[in-house]
């Protein structure tokens, strides 16, 4: 009796879930690259101050990758730097 109603309801439910996820995605870290300031660090590479920003990439709230991006500040710290970056 309800077989002809189940299919459209299932389609509407799935569409609603996708729509809700798409609208709330920017606020819930559902998709994309997110930076975590608490895990950032700085060091010196070739007498320049370099800041390493930690990030994660999420898909449906699951973390699929992580890493650091480097930002060279351009500040010359000849003789003033006490923490050297590893030269990898």
C-alpha positions as CSV (number, residue, x, y, z in Angstrom):
1,X,0.0,0.0,0.0
2,X,2.8,2.5,0.9
3,X,5.3,1.2,-1.6
4,X,4.5,4.0,-4.1
5,X,5.1,6.6,-1.3
6,X,8.4,5.2,0.1
7,X,10.5,6.0,-3.0
8,X,9.6,9.7,-3.2
9,X,10.0,10.1,0.6
10,X,13.4,8.5,0.5
11,X,14.5,10.8,-2.3
12,X,13.2,13.9,-0.4
13,X,15.0,12.7,2.8
14,X,18.3,12.2,1.0
15,X,17.9,15.6,-0.8
16,X,17.2,17.2,2.6
17,X,20.3,15.7,4.2
18,X,22.5,16.8,1.3
19,X,21.0,20.3,1.3
20,X,21.4,20.7,5.1
21,X,25.0,19.4,4.9
22,X,25.8,21.8,2.1
23,X,24.3,24.8,3.8
24,X,26.0,24.1,7.2
25,X,29.3,23.0,5.8
26,X,31.2,26.3,6.2
27,X,30.2,26.4,9.9
28,X,30.9,22.8,10.8
29,X,34.3,22.0,9.2
30,X,32.6,19.4,7.1
31,X,34.6,19.9,3.9
32,X,37.8,21.6,3.1
33,X,41.1,22.8,4.6
34,X,41.1,24.1,8.1
35,X,44.0,25.8,10.0
36,X,44.6,25.2,13.7
37,X,46.5,28.1,15.3
38,X,47.3,26.2,18.4
39,X,49.7,23.9,16.6
40,X,51.6,26.6,14.7
41,X,55.3,27.1,15.3
42,X,58.1,29.3,14.0
43,X,61.8,28.8,13.4
44,X,64.6,30.1,11.3
45,X,65.6,28.8,7.9
46,X,68.6,30.4,6.1
47,X,68.5,33.3,8.6
48,X,64.8,34.0,7.8
49,X,61.9,33.7,10.2
50,X,59.5,31.0,8.9
51,X,56.1,30.3,10.4
52,X,54.6,26.8,10.0
53,X,50.8,26.7,9.9
54,X,49.2,23.4,10.8
55,X,46.1,22.3,8.7
56,X,43.7,19.4,8.3
57,X,41.6,18.5,5.3
58,X,38.1,17.2,6.1
59,X,35.5,15.3,4.1
60,X,32.2,14.7,5.8
61,X,33.9,15.6,9.2
62,X,36.6,13.0,8.7
63,X,40.2,14.1,8.6
64,X,41.7,12.8,5.3
65,X,45.1,14.6,5.5
66,X,47.1,17.0,7.6
67,X,50.3,18.9,7.3
68,X,52.1,22.2,7.6
69,X,52.4,25.1,5.2
70,X,55.4,27.4,5.4
71,X,55.1,31.1,5.5
72,X,58.3,33.0,5.0
73,X,58.0,36.4,6.8
74,X,61.0,37.9,5.1
75,X,62.5,39.0,8.3
76,X,66.2,38.6,8.4
77,X,67.4,37.3,11.8
78,X,71.1,37.0,11.3
79,X,72.6,36.0,14.7
80,X,69.3,36.5,16.5
81,X,67.5,33.2,15.9
82,X,67.8,30.5,18.6
83,X,65.6,27.9,17.0
84,X,66.7,26.5,13.6
85,X,64.4,24.6,11.3
86,X,65.4,21.2,10.2
87,X,66.6,21.4,6.6
88,X,64.5,18.6,5.0
